[in-house]
Structures are given as C-alpha cells and as structure tokens.
Amino acid sequence: MRVSALSATAALVVATLAGGAAPAAADTPAGPVLQADLEAGTGLHHNIGTVFYKRVDGTVNSVRIISVYITSGERDCAWVSWNDPHNINGWTNLTSEPSCNGTGLEEHPDIIIKAPADHPLKVRLAADHPGSDVVHKDIERL
C-alpha cells in the first residue's frame, strides 16, 4: 500500500511540474467576450464599427472573431479588417463586403486570427468616398 501511495504522489508531483512548465503568455485564459469600437469621419462621413472577439485559450496572440458590425457614412463605403502579417497589403478584411451609403452590415465570421508574439493584433475601420482619394481610418488594438 505504501508503494502505490508513493507512486500516486510522485505522479501528482510530476503532473504539477509539467503543467507549470508552460510559458505564462500561453496561459492566457479565453475569458469573456471583448469589444473593440471603431469610429472614423464626421457628419455625412461618420462611420462606425464594432468587433466582438474572445482570446483563444492556451495560445499566444490569437483571438476568435465572433461578430463584426459596420455602419457606413451616408456617402462612404466602410470595411473592417485586421493587420494580417501574411497579407502583402498588411490588412485582411473581416467581412465579405463593405457597408455603403449609410447601410448597416452584420457578419458573424467565427474565425481565429493569429500573429507572431511580436506582432500586436489590431483591427481597422477604413472608409472611403467612392470616386475620391479621401479615406477615414480608426485602428484599435485587440
């Protein structure tokens, strides 16, 4: 009996030590749903966006995008994108289409976005006037 009790204790100690060996950054809990609010432009060119997301449990610099809401200005088209380190342009859209001319757009992509630990994840609301070079932007860190 003493041998089996000792074996169980040793197994518990080994499991505890193995569990504590993971880096603290990878121990980020999934936690609650978080929100990033974006706003760009004024007046008829006032654009707003909201991204709801959760941290991915056990991974570094990774979030699950739950939903994206955009309402463009009356004379704009607006996109919400994230700073994708693998995209040649630097940004990848989180929605399949823009919100244009004051309409609202709601999408639930339910995707996981990831980046290296030294690349802070950000979302961007970018709105432009069709036929013009004028662009309104807002960027928030996730």
FIDOZA-200068 format. One line per 3 residues: their letters; for each residue x, y, z of N, C-alpha, C. Coordinates in steps of 0.1 Angstrom, whole numbers, m for minus. Layout:
a	X Y Z X Y Z X Y Z ~ ...
end
This chain:
mrv	8 m12 0 0 0 0 9 12 0 ~ 19 12 7 28 24 8 34 27 m6 ~ 37 17 m13 44 19 m26 34 25 m36
sal	21 21 m36 11 26 m45 8 41 m41 ~ 8 44 m28 5 58 m24 17 67 m28 ~ 29 61 m27 41 69 m31 41 71 m46
sat	37 61 m54 36 63 m68 26 73 m72 ~ 14 73 m65 4 83 m69 9 97 m65 ~ 16 99 m54 21 112 m50 32 116 m60
aal	40 107 m64 51 111 m74 44 115 m88 ~ 34 107 m92 27 111 m104 21 125 m103 ~ 15 128 m92 9 141 m90 19 152 m90
vva	31 150 m84 42 160 m84 47 162 m99 ~ 49 151 m106 53 152 m120 43 159 m128 ~ 30 156 m127 20 163 m134 19 178 m131
tla	21 181 m118 21 196 m114 33 203 m120 ~ 45 197 m120 57 203 m126 55 205 m141 ~ 50 195 m147 48 196 m162 38 207 m165
gga	28 208 m158 18 218 m160 24 232 m158 ~ 33 234 m149 39 247 m146 50 251 m156 ~ 54 242 m164 65 245 m174 61 253 m186
apa	48 254 m188 43 262 m200 46 277 m197 ~ 49 284 m207 52 298 m206 39 306 m201 ~ 40 316 m193 29 323 m188 20 329 m199
aad	27 334 m209 19 341 m220 10 331 m227 ~ 13 318 m228 5 309 m234 m7 305 m225 ~ m6 309 m213 m17 306 m203 m28 316 m203
tpa	m29 325 m213 m39 335 m214 m53 328 m214 ~ m62 331 m204 m75 324 m204 m84 330 m215 ~ m93 321 m220 m102 326 m230 m110 337 m226
gpv	m115 337 m214 m122 348 m208 m135 352 m215 ~ m140 364 m211 m152 369 m216 m151 374 m231 ~ m163 377 m236 m163 384 m250 m159 398 m248
lqa	m150 402 m256 m144 416 m256 m149 424 m268 ~ m148 437 m267 m154 445 m278 m143 456 m282 ~ m141 458 m295 m133 469 m300 m142 478 m308
dle	m143 490 m303 m152 500 m310 m143 509 m319 ~ m148 511 m331 m141 519 m341 m150 530 m346 ~ m144 542 m349 m152 553 m354 m143 562 m362
agt	m147 566 m374 m139 574 m383 m148 584 m391 ~ m144 596 m393 m151 606 m401 m161 613 m392 ~ m167 624 m398 m178 632 m392 m189 635 m401
glh	m200 639 m396 m211 644 m404 m216 632 m413 ~ m218 636 m426 m223 626 m436 m212 615 m438 ~ m200 617 m433 m189 607 m435 m186 600 m421
hni	m196 600 m412 m194 593 m399 m196 578 m401 ~ m185 570 m398 m186 556 m400 m183 550 m386 ~ m190 539 m383 m187 532 m370 m186 517 m372
gtv	m178 511 m364 m177 496 m365 m175 491 m351 ~ m179 478 m349 m176 471 m336 m172 457 m340 ~ m162 452 m333 m157 439 m334 m159 432 m320
fyk	m166 421 m320 m167 413 m308 m158 401 m309 ~ m149 398 m299 m139 387 m300 m136 381 m286 ~ m130 370 m286 m125 363 m274 m111 359 m276
rvd	m103 359 m266 m90 354 m266 m91 339 m267 ~ m81 333 m275 m81 318 m276 m73 313 m265 ~ m79 304 m257 m73 298 m246 m60 290 m250
gtv	m50 292 m242 m37 284 m244 m29 288 m256 ~ m32 299 m263 m23 303 m274 m19 318 m272 ~ m8 321 m278 m2 335 m277 m7 342 m290
nsv	m12 355 m287 m15 364 m298 m25 358 m308 ~ m36 353 m303 m46 347 m311 m60 350 m306 ~ m69 354 m314 m83 357 m310 m93 351 m319
rii	m105 348 m314 m116 344 m322 m125 355 m325 ~ m127 359 m338 m136 370 m342 m150 364 m342 ~ m158 369 m333 m172 364 m332 m181 371 m342
svy	m181 384 m341 m190 392 m350 m184 406 m353 ~ m189 411 m364 m184 424 m369 m197 432 m373 ~ m198 444 m368 m209 453 m372 m203 466 m378
its	m208 470 m389 m204 483 m395 m216 491 m400 ~ m215 504 m397 m225 513 m403 m217 524 m410 ~ m218 525 m423 m210 535 m430 m217 549 m430
ger	m209 559 m433 m215 572 m435 m223 572 m448 ~ m232 582 m449 m241 583 m460 m235 583 m474 ~ m222 588 m474 m215 589 m487 m203 581 m488
dca	m202 571 m479 m189 563 m478 m192 548 m480 ~ m181 541 m482 m181 526 m481 m171 523 m470 ~ m174 514 m461 m165 511 m449 m163 496 m448
wvs	m150 493 m445 m146 479 m443 m140 478 m429 ~ m141 467 m422 m133 464 m410 m123 453 m414 ~ m111 455 m411 m100 445 m414 m91 443 m402
wnd	m82 433 m403 m72 431 m392 m58 431 m399 ~ m48 435 m391 m34 436 m396 m28 422 m397 ~ m30 416 m408 m26 402 m411 m11 403 m415
phn	m2 397 m408 12 397 m411 15 389 m424 ~ 6 381 m428 8 372 m440 2 378 m453 ~ m5 390 m452 m11 396 m463 m1 406 m469
ing	1 406 m482 11 415 m488 7 430 m486 ~ m6 433 m485 m11 446 m483 m11 450 m468 ~ m9 440 m459 m9 443 m445 m22 442 m437
wtn	m33 441 m445 m46 441 m439 m55 431 m446 ~ m63 423 m438 m73 414 m444 m87 417 m439 ~ m96 418 m448 m110 421 m444 m116 411 m435
lts	m124 415 m425 m131 406 m416 m146 403 m421 ~ m150 411 m431 m163 409 m437 m162 406 m452 ~ m173 400 m457 m172 396 m471 m175 408 m481
eps	m181 419 m475 m184 431 m484 m183 443 m475 ~ m183 455 m481 m183 467 m472 m198 471 m469 ~ m199 480 m460 m211 487 m457 m211 500 m465
cng	m221 503 m473 m220 515 m481 m233 524 m480 ~ m231 537 m482 m242 547 m482 m251 546 m471 ~ m246 545 m459 m254 546 m446 m261 533 m442
tgl	m258 522 m449 m264 510 m446 m256 503 m435 ~ m263 494 m428 m256 486 m417 m252 473 m423 ~ m242 467 m417 m237 454 m421 m234 446 m408
eeh	m239 434 m407 m236 425 m396 m232 412 m401 ~ m220 407 m397 m215 394 m401 m209 387 m389 ~ m210 374 m389 m205 365 m378 m195 355 m384
pdi	m183 360 m386 m173 351 m393 m168 339 m385 ~ m168 341 m371 m164 330 m362 m151 324 m368 ~ m140 332 m369 m127 328 m374 m117 331 m363
iik	m106 324 m363 m95 327 m354 m84 334 m362 ~ m80 345 m357 m68 352 m364 m56 351 m354 ~ m45 349 m361 m32 347 m353 m21 355 m359
apa	m12 358 m350 0 366 m355 12 362 m345 ~ 24 363 m350 36 361 m341 35 369 m328 ~ 41 365 m318 40 372 m305 45 386 m306
dhp	54 390 m315 59 403 m315 51 412 m325 ~ 39 407 m330 31 415 m339 17 417 m333 ~ 15 429 m327 3 432 m320 m9 431 m329
lkv	m19 424 m325 m32 423 m333 m40 435 m332 ~ m44 440 m344 m52 453 m345 m63 451 m354 ~ m74 459 m352 m85 459 m362 m86 474 m367
rla	m90 475 m380 m91 489 m386 m104 491 m393 ~ m110 502 m390 m122 507 m398 m116 516 m409 ~ m118 513 m421 m113 522 m432 m126 525 m441
adh	m128 538 m443 m139 542 m451 m135 552 m462 ~ m140 550 m474 m136 559 m484 m148 565 m491 ~ m146 576 m498 m156 582 m507 m155 576 m521
pgs	m165 569 m526 m163 564 m540 m160 575 m549 ~ m150 573 m558 m145 583 m568 m136 593 m562 ~ m131 591 m550 m122 601 m543 m111 594 m536
dvv	m100 601 m533 m89 595 m526 m90 598 m511 ~ m101 604 m506 m103 607 m492 m106 594 m484 ~ m99 591 m474 m101 579 m466 m101 583 m451
hkd	m111 578 m443 m111 579 m429 m107 566 m423 ~ m99 566 m412 m95 554 m406 m95 555 m391 ~ m97 544 m384 m95 543 m370 m90 529 m368
ier	m80 528 m358 m73 515 m356 m74 513 m341 ~ m77 500 m336 m77 497 m322 m70 484 m321 ~ m63 483 m310 m55 471 m306 m64 461 m299
l	m63 448 m303 m71 437 m297 m64 432 m284
end
